[in-house]
């Protein structure tokens, strides 16, 4: 049995006994075989000394049991690492940031507590997956959509708290942005409800985000200030139809107008779907041709979105050399109906696992074991910056990879965040230590080079959360220092998720 750092075998045994009293014997896992299930399947340190591993796991099924586990952890100074379903592949999976932590596995808290069809919101526990919420809505015949990310097996709460997003209409595809009200167990076992939920008997906990006084919800996004045990989400009333236009230009110069027009149309709310940008020689070692294409989906009433697309066409066709094509209008599926044939299911609010076929092992040769991590710096959404990032990537690719074929894919540009671009670089990982060493060196070099240009990441794998946090260094890392002050106040013993997103408790900072 592995021990958490700095914890004696006697104290760990006593803590496990209190965990068992809180959740039941069968829901405390300390054997090597059980603990191995919490390894990061995509670990870039697989079987190396620096691999992040758990010492045990405990799985409560209600908020009172969570509080009991947290109080026991405080008594014995046991570090806890809460997970929702542990499906956060490419960002650390179920493995802790601080190796040796006990994983607090919330998968048994999997209840959809309420769905309000009239005002389009849901209240869920952390173990509720996108499949669970979708099935709940379908079984009850509710005319609502969820916004699934690429793989639908993850937690609705977990994905939002880690900064994930999806593929339908804005604002629903910004998963944390679409949340409204949460319940949180703090590091001392106290429990709070945010927003309107702080008022006993409030009727608008999941209908008004802000409540009264300072808004604290953001502390729990990519944070370690508490354990979220309930969370509300705004859902999307089913749109009647979807129509998509594709604007294409043949040169980099045309891409400037393409992005400017996209920004105008989104800011006017003429386009609300998750746009897709491709071309420009980006996204692979060959760099392809110079042309760029942009898909612009629009959801809404059929007669309205036809007019919106016509307006979008008129704007794009003002770009010299731009051509514009339209898809057929697609009517959406009602409750209990199948999605239209041949469509990408996530664009129609249907969770699935098809992304794993797109990210299959053949994509990441020469390492057939599969798996990947990503570096996703945020860029200004301007055509000039699009071209600049692509050219910067080309100029540095050979040096970063040492002239080897490491299977790195990039840059892939994503436009589904409002008012900004993501320049994604994907790194294949394997079970081969030497290959992973080279990938680590490449990842770290790209972070360094991008930071020097003012491009920094918005989300990071657990093993690189310190590295990325250090790029937010304004005024001697003032933001991290503020996070640390709050951490010391709400979790004085540093029990919860030590090191998550670069925030360490005071007893571990020097180390």
Secondary structure, 3 states (H helix, E strand, C coil): CCCCCCCCHHHHHHHHHHHHHHHCHHHEECCHHHHHCCCCCCCCCCCCCCCCCCCEEECCCCHHHHHHHHHHHHHHCCCEEEECCCCCCCCCCCCCCCCCCEEEECCCCCCEEEEECCCCEEEECCCCEHHHHHHHHHHCCCCEECCCCCCCCCEHHHHHHCCCECCCCCCCCECCCCEEEEEEEECCCCEEECHHHHCCCCCCCCCCCCCCCCCCHHHHCCCCCEEEEEEEEECEECCCEEEEEEEEECCHHHHHHHHHHHHHHHHCCCCCCCCEEEECCCCCCCCCCCCEEEEEEEEECHHHHHHHHHHHHHHHCCCCCCEEEECCCEECCCCCCCCCCCCCHHHHCCCCCCHHHHCCHHHHCCCCCCCEEEEEEEEECCHHHHHHHHHHHHHHHHHHHCCCCCCCEEEEEECCCCCEEEEEEEEECCCCHHHHHHHHHHHHHHHHHHHHCCCEECCCCHHHHHHHHCCCCHHHHHHHHHHHHHHHHHCCCCCECCCHHHCCCHHHCCC
